[in-house]
Amino acid sequence: MQDMLWIFISAMLINNFVLSYFLGLCPFFGVSNRLSTSLRLGVAVTLVMIVTSICASLLNTFVLPYAPYLQLISFIIVIASTVQFAEMIIKRFSPALFRALGIFLPLITTNCAILGLALFQTNRDYGFLQGLTFAVGAGAGFTLAIVLMASLRQEMRLSNIPSIVQGTAISMILAGLLSLAFMGFAGMFSAL
């Protein structure tokens, strides 16, 4: 049980996909303008990560030992079909969210964080429960990072920011500061 907790905390805080590995930066910068949209995209990415992890575990157990050359293509097919299914559900049940996410919803298919999850899970030889814990932690970390960025960007609208750093420049500075802050978790947990 302690191993599962460590996998979860590591994926969420210490080895955060966005702030440590710099995976999934497109939606991180593109959707993090509003807090509500960021939270919903984070939940959608987390669900896609969970389904991808389950499918990767099944593929690693039953298919890839016999055909390892299918690894990358099978992961891409799983991710693309999961995102298409999620897109249909969101369009049906929440048209406002579908419009708010815009192009970033189908771009979850090309989100390198999700493909990275499947590849990391495979390379680390995680079993089914370990992979599922890893996916939930990585999704929670992605959601945390994008929500933190959205919160900071909303606060910046109320601040007096010099014109020279407004827009992309201040967003990059904030992302760097968040990344540095999350690096502190590695030191904190290594002392335990």
C-alpha positions in Angstrom: 0.0 0.0 0.0 2.9 2.4 0.8 4.3 1.6 -2.7 1.0 2.8 -4.3 1.0 6.0 -2.2 4.5 6.7 -3.3 3.6 6.2 -7.0 0.7 8.5 -6.6 2.6 11.3 -4.8 5.5 11.0 -7.2 3.4 11.3 -10.3 1.3 14.1 -8.8 4.0 16.3 -7.2 7.6 15.2 -7.6 7.5 14.0 -11.2 4.6 16.2 -12.4 4.2 15.6 -16.1 3.8 19.4 -16.9 6.1 21.0 -14.4 8.9 18.4 -14.2 8.8 16.5 -17.6 7.4 19.5 -19.6 4.8 17.2 -21.2 1.4 18.6 -22.1 2.4 22.2 -22.4 0.0 23.0 -25.3 -3.2 22.8 -23.1 -1.2 24.1 -20.1 -0.7 27.4 -21.9 -3.7 27.4 -24.2 -6.5 26.5 -21.8 -5.3 28.0 -18.6 -7.1 31.4 -19.0 -10.2 30.5 -17.0 -10.3 28.4 -13.9 -13.5 26.5 -14.7 -12.3 25.5 -18.2 -9.0 24.4 -16.8 -10.5 22.2 -14.2 -12.8 20.5 -16.6 -10.0 19.9 -19.1 -7.9 18.5 -16.3 -10.7 16.1 -15.4 -11.1 15.1 -19.1 -7.3 14.5 -19.4 -7.3 12.5 -16.2 -10.1 10.2 -17.4 -8.3 9.7 -20.7 -5.1 8.9 -18.7 -7.0 6.3 -16.6 -8.5 4.6 -19.7 -5.1 4.7 -21.4 -3.5 3.1 -18.4 -6.0 0.3 -18.2 -5.6 -0.4 -21.9 -1.8 -0.2 -21.7 -1.8 -2.7 -18.9 -4.0 -5.1 -20.9 -1.8 -4.6 -24.0 1.4 -5.1 -22.0 0.0 -8.3 -20.6 -1.7 -10.0 -23.6 -0.5 -8.4 -26.8 2.9 -6.7 -26.6 4.9 -9.7 -25.3 4.1 -11.4 -28.6 4.3 -8.3 -30.9 6.5 -5.6 -29.2 6.7 -3.7 -32.5 3.0 -2.7 -32.1 3.6 -0.8 -28.8 3.6 2.7 -30.1 0.8 2.3 -32.7 -1.4 0.5 -30.2 -1.0 3.2 -27.6 -1.8 5.9 -30.2 -4.9 4.0 -31.3 -6.1 3.6 -27.7 -5.6 7.3 -26.9 -7.2 8.5 -30.1 -10.3 6.4 -29.7 -10.6 7.3 -26.0 -10.5 11.0 -26.8 -13.0 10.7 -29.6 -15.4 8.9 -27.2 -14.8 11.6 -24.5 -15.4 14.3 -27.1 -18.7 12.8 -28.2 -19.9 12.5 -24.5 -18.9 16.1 -23.7 -20.5 17.4 -26.9 -23.7 15.6 -26.0 -24.0 16.4 -22.3 -22.2 19.8 -22.0 -22.2 21.8 -25.2 -21.0 24.9 -23.4 -17.9 23.1 -22.2 -17.4 21.6 -25.7 -17.3 25.2 -27.1 -15.2 26.5 -24.2 -12.5 23.8 -24.8 -12.5 24.4 -28.5 -9.6 22.9 -30.4 -7.9 21.8 -27.2 -10.4 18.9 -26.7 -9.4 17.0 -29.8 -5.8 18.0 -29.2 -5.9 15.7 -26.1 -5.2 13.0 -28.7 -1.8 14.5 -29.4 -1.1 15.5 -25.8 2.3 14.0 -25.2 1.6 13.6 -21.5 -0.9 10.8 -22.2 1.4 8.9 -24.5 4.2 9.5 -22.0 2.0 7.9 -19.3 1.6 4.8 -21.4 5.3 4.6 -22.2 6.5 5.4 -18.6 4.1 2.8 -17.3 5.4 0.2 -19.7 9.1 1.0 -19.1 8.7 0.9 -15.3 6.9 -2.5 -15.5 3.9 -1.3 -13.5 1.2 -3.9 -12.9 -2.5 -3.1 -13.3 -3.0 -1.4 -9.9 0.3 0.4 -10.0 -0.4 1.7 -13.5 -3.9 2.8 -12.4 -2.4 4.6 -9.4 0.2 6.2 -11.7 -2.5 7.4 -14.1 -4.6 8.9 -11.3 -1.6 10.6 -9.8 -0.4 11.9 -13.2 -3.9 13.2 -14.0 -4.2 14.9 -10.6 -0.8 16.5 -11.2 -1.8 17.7 -14.6 -5.1 19.1 -13.2 -3.2 20.7 -10.3 -0.7 22.4 -12.7 -3.3 23.7 -15.1 -5.6 24.9 -12.3 -2.7 26.7 -10.6 -1.7 28.4 -13.8 -5.3 29.4 -14.5 -5.6 30.9 -11.0 -2.4 32.9 -11.4 -3.5 34.1 -14.8 -6.8 35.2 -13.4 -5.1 37.1 -10.6 -2.8 38.8 -13.2 -5.8 40.4 -14.8 -6.3 42.4 -11.7 -2.6 43.3 -11.3 -0.6 46.1 -12.7 1.9 44.2 -14.9 4.5 46.2 -17.0 3.5 46.1 -20.7 6.9 44.6 -21.6 6.1 41.3 -19.9 2.3 41.1 -20.5 1.0 38.0 -22.4 3.2 35.1 -23.3 6.3 36.4 -21.4 4.6 36.5 -18.0 3.0 33.1 -18.6 6.4 31.6 -19.3 7.8 33.3 -16.2 5.0 31.9 -14.1 5.4 28.4 -15.6 9.1 28.5 -14.7 8.4 29.7 -11.1 5.8 26.9 -10.7 8.3 24.4 -12.0 10.9 25.6 -9.5 8.3 25.4 -6.7 7.5 21.8 -7.6 11.2 20.9 -7.7 11.1 21.5 -3.9 8.8 18.5 -3.5 11.6 16.2 -4.6 13.8 17.5 -1.7 11.0 17.3 0.8 10.2 13.7 0.1 13.8 12.5 -0.3 14.3 13.4 3.4 11.5 11.1 4.5 
